[in-house]
Each structure stands twice: as structure tokens, then as C-alpha cells.
């Protein structure tokens, strides 16, 4: 073999060795990458979600006014008697009313309900022979009146204490009274199907009651254990 041919063969062999070494190095690097991917360090992080639920004791009167308007006692009667349930006798020109005060538990606790008023019969209506009368009674919203803030009750309200305390017409006094429950018993639920009651009013106006505008102010209060 000529010297030139030997040189060419040597160079070819050197090139092959270099190529093989390069391939082995590349394969080794790839293997290292795989190890790094599958065996990499793990880490984690945390997060929080927060809220606060408040206690809400609240009574809302959804029908704030009962207004019979202007009228007078029929001359053939000794008095005019009206209720917010649509009853009227011996009255002229007054506007018939068929809706009472609509009290709704709009909080999220069971509550008791009370009322106070600034005038009783004598101060509100006046007159005599017969004496004036100013009375209230309370009924379940499920049978008495629609229109509360959520939906009409489907079952009786003010449970656990024998129902509403004043279920038949009773004289109003400036001392007030409990309508549902009492100081330690909270019987009106916040549940939409039993959260309301209707306070109806009855007035008896004697024929000699003084003329002029007559008005009275109710305050309805709520108590709870919250």
C-alpha cells in the first residue's frame, strides 16, 4: 500500500472514531436529561377562601299604611265600625280597606314580635256613647293577605308558642304587647313559607267623635337570641 493510501485510511478511521465518540456523548446527555425530567424537585403552594356570616334580626312591615280616607257616621247609626278586613257598617264615604299591616321576618333568625302605639282609642278617635274602640288582631299570611317580600306563606307562621298571641280583636293600649312569642321565646321563622303575619285593625267611631284628621303610629319590634 502506498504511503498516500495509508494516510487516507488513517484519516477515515480517525473520523469514524470521532463520530462514535460524539454519538456516545449525545446519547449520554439525552439519558441525563431524562433523569433530570423524571426526578426533578417537587414544590407546592397554598390558598385560602374566607367569608363571615352575620346574624340579622329584622322585622319589615310590607304594607305601611291603612287609610280609610274621609267620611262620617251615618245619621241613622250611633257609630261607624270599620276593619282592615273589608268590613264596614254605619259609615258614609269612607274608603273600604281589605289589607292590614303585613309583618315579615326579613332576617335570618327566629324572632319574637311586639308592638307599641302612641295613642289608644280615646286619643286616636275620641267621642263617647258608645265609647270609641281601637283594636287589633293577627292572622297567618297564608290565609289573610298576599304581597310579602319573598312569596306568600304556604303554612301557618309563629309556631312553637301556640300561634299568634292576639288572634281575636283586642283593645290597643299604649303599653303595647307581644304579637308572636315573648322575651325568651322566638317563634317567627325566617323560612319563606312561614315568615309573615297580618295585623288587622278595627275601629269604632262614635257619632259625636270630634271632626278633623285622625292618625296613630305603630312601632313593630323584633327580638332574637342572635
C-alpha positions as CSV (number, residue, x, y, z in Angstrom):
1,X,0.0,0.0,0.0
2,X,1.3,3.3,-0.9
3,X,2.1,5.9,1.7
4,X,-0.7,8.1,0.4
5,X,-3.3,5.4,0.7
6,X,-2.2,4.6,4.2
7,X,-2.7,8.2,5.2
8,X,-6.2,8.3,3.7
9,X,-7.2,5.1,5.5
10,X,-5.9,6.5,8.8
11,X,-7.9,9.7,8.4
12,X,-11.1,7.7,7.7
13,X,-10.6,5.6,10.8
14,X,-10.0,8.6,12.9
15,X,-13.2,10.2,11.6
16,X,-15.1,7.1,12.4
17,X,-13.8,7.0,16.0
18,X,-14.7,10.7,16.4
19,X,-18.2,10.1,15.2
20,X,-18.7,7.1,17.5
21,X,-17.4,9.1,20.5
22,X,-19.8,12.0,19.6
23,X,-22.8,9.7,19.3
24,X,-22.0,8.2,22.7
25,X,-21.7,11.6,24.3
26,X,-25.0,12.7,22.7
27,X,-26.8,9.5,24.0
28,X,-25.4,10.1,27.4
29,X,-26.6,13.7,27.5
30,X,-30.1,12.6,26.5
31,X,-30.1,10.0,29.3
32,X,-29.1,12.7,31.7
33,X,-32.0,14.9,30.5
34,X,-34.5,12.1,31.1
35,X,-33.2,11.6,34.6
36,X,-33.5,15.3,35.3
37,X,-37.1,15.4,34.0
38,X,-38.4,12.4,35.8
39,X,-36.6,13.1,39.0
40,X,-36.9,16.9,39.3
41,X,-37.5,18.6,42.7
42,X,-41.3,19.0,43.7
43,X,-42.9,22.1,45.2
44,X,-46.4,23.3,46.2
45,X,-48.3,26.4,47.3
46,X,-51.5,27.1,49.4
47,X,-54.5,29.4,49.1
48,X,-57.4,30.3,51.4
49,X,-61.1,31.4,51.0
50,X,-62.8,33.4,53.7
51,X,-66.3,34.7,54.5
52,X,-68.3,35.8,57.6
53,X,-72.0,35.1,58.0
54,X,-73.7,37.8,60.1
55,X,-76.7,37.4,62.4
56,X,-79.6,39.6,61.2
57,X,-82.6,40.2,63.5
58,X,-85.2,42.2,61.4
59,X,-88.9,42.7,61.0
60,X,-90.3,44.6,58.0
61,X,-93.8,46.0,57.5
62,X,-94.5,45.4,53.8
63,X,-97.8,47.4,54.0
64,X,-97.1,50.6,55.9
65,X,-100.4,52.4,55.7
66,X,-104.1,51.7,56.4
67,X,-106.1,54.7,55.3
68,X,-109.9,54.8,55.3
69,X,-109.8,58.4,54.0
70,X,-112.6,60.9,54.8
71,X,-116.1,60.1,55.9
72,X,-118.7,60.3,58.7
73,X,-121.1,58.3,60.8
74,X,-124.5,57.6,59.1
75,X,-127.2,59.7,60.8
76,X,-129.3,56.6,61.5
77,X,-126.4,54.9,63.4
78,X,-124.8,55.7,66.7
79,X,-121.4,54.8,65.4
80,X,-119.4,53.7,62.3
81,X,-117.4,50.5,62.6
82,X,-114.6,49.5,60.1
83,X,-111.9,46.9,59.9
84,X,-109.0,46.4,57.5
85,X,-110.6,43.1,56.5
86,X,-113.1,44.9,54.4
87,X,-115.9,45.2,56.9
88,X,-117.8,48.5,57.2
89,X,-121.1,49.3,59.0
90,X,-122.8,52.7,59.7
91,X,-120.3,54.6,57.7
92,X,-120.6,57.1,54.9
93,X,-117.9,58.0,52.3
94,X,-115.0,56.2,54.0
95,X,-112.9,54.0,51.6
96,X,-113.1,50.3,52.4
97,X,-109.8,48.7,53.3
98,X,-109.0,45.0,52.9
99,X,-105.3,44.8,53.8
100,X,-103.7,45.1,57.2
101,X,-100.1,45.6,58.2
102,X,-98.0,42.9,56.7
103,X,-95.2,41.9,59.0
104,X,-92.4,39.7,57.6
105,X,-89.3,38.2,59.2
106,X,-86.6,39.5,56.8
107,X,-83.6,38.5,58.9
108,X,-82.0,35.1,59.3
109,X,-83.0,34.2,62.9
110,X,-86.2,33.1,64.5
111,X,-87.7,36.1,66.2
112,X,-90.4,37.3,68.6
113,X,-92.6,40.3,67.5
114,X,-94.1,43.1,69.6
115,X,-95.9,46.4,69.0
116,X,-96.2,49.7,70.7
117,X,-98.5,52.6,69.7
118,X,-98.6,56.3,70.6
119,X,-102.4,56.6,71.1
120,X,-105.2,54.4,72.4
121,X,-108.9,54.7,71.4
122,X,-109.7,57.9,73.3
123,X,-106.7,59.8,72.0
124,X,-106.9,58.4,68.4
125,X,-110.7,58.6,67.8
126,X,-112.4,60.4,70.7
127,X,-116.2,60.7,71.3
128,X,-118.5,58.7,73.6
129,X,-121.8,56.9,73.9
130,X,-120.7,54.4,72.8
131,X,-117.1,54.7,73.7
132,X,-114.6,54.6,70.8
133,X,-112.8,51.3,70.1
134,X,-109.4,50.7,68.6
135,X,-108.5,47.1,68.3
136,X,-106.0,44.7,66.6
137,X,-105.7,41.0,65.8
138,X,-103.0,39.0,63.9
139,X,-103.5,36.3,61.3
140,X,-101.2,34.0,59.3
141,X,-100.2,35.4,55.9
142,X,-101.0,32.0,54.4
143,X,-104.7,32.7,54.8
144,X,-105.0,36.5,55.2
145,X,-103.0,38.6,52.7
146,X,-100.5,38.4,49.9
147,X,-97.6,40.6,48.9
148,X,-94.6,39.9,51.2
149,X,-91.0,40.3,50.1
150,X,-90.5,36.7,49.0
151,X,-93.5,34.6,48.5
152,X,-96.9,34.1,50.0
153,X,-96.7,31.7,53.1
154,X,-98.0,28.2,52.5
155,X,-98.2,27.1,56.1
156,X,-99.0,28.7,59.4
157,X,-96.4,31.1,60.9
158,X,-95.5,31.9,64.5
159,X,-95.1,28.3,65.7
160,X,-93.9,26.9,68.9
161,X,-95.9,29.2,71.2
162,X,-99.4,28.4,70.3
163,X,-99.6,30.7,67.3
164,X,-100.1,34.4,67.1
165,X,-100.8,35.8,70.6
166,X,-103.7,38.2,69.6
167,X,-105.9,36.1,67.3
168,X,-109.2,37.9,68.0
169,X,-109.8,41.6,68.2
170,X,-108.3,43.1,71.3
171,X,-108.1,46.7,72.6
172,X,-104.9,48.5,71.7
173,X,-103.0,50.0,74.6
174,X,-100.1,52.4,74.7
175,X,-98.2,49.8,76.8
176,X,-98.1,47.6,73.7
177,X,-98.0,43.8,73.7
178,X,-96.3,40.7,72.2
179,X,-97.8,39.6,68.9
180,X,-95.6,36.4,68.5
181,X,-93.5,34.8,71.1
182,X,-92.2,36.8,74.0
183,X,-89.0,38.0,75.7
184,X,-87.5,34.5,75.7
185,X,-89.5,32.6,73.0
186,X,-88.7,33.3,69.3
187,X,-91.4,31.7,67.2
188,X,-91.5,33.5,63.8
189,X,-89.3,31.6,61.4
190,X,-87.3,33.3,58.6
191,X,-88.2,30.5,56.2
192,X,-90.1,31.8,53.1
193,X,-93.0,29.6,53.5
194,X,-93.9,30.7,57.1
195,X,-92.2,34.1,57.8
196,X,-95.1,36.6,57.9
197,X,-98.3,37.6,59.6
198,X,-101.0,40.2,59.1
199,X,-102.0,42.7,61.7
200,X,-105.7,43.8,61.1
201,X,-107.2,47.0,62.7
202,X,-110.8,47.5,63.9
203,X,-112.1,51.0,64.8
204,X,-115.5,52.1,66.2
205,X,-116.2,55.8,65.7
206,X,-118.9,57.3,67.9
207,X,-121.3,59.8,66.2
208,X,-120.1,62.6,68.4
209,X,-116.3,62.0,67.7
210,X,-114.6,65.3,67.1
211,X,-114.0,66.3,63.5
212,X,-110.6,66.5,61.8
213,X,-107.8,64.3,60.7
214,X,-107.0,61.3,63.0
215,X,-103.8,59.4,63.0
216,X,-101.9,56.9,65.1
217,X,-98.3,55.5,64.8
218,X,-97.4,51.8,65.4
219,X,-93.9,50.6,66.1
220,X,-93.2,46.9,65.5
221,X,-90.2,45.4,67.1
222,X,-88.3,42.1,66.8
223,X,-86.1,40.2,69.3
224,X,-84.0,37.1,68.8
225,X,-81.3,35.0,70.6
226,X,-78.7,36.1,67.9
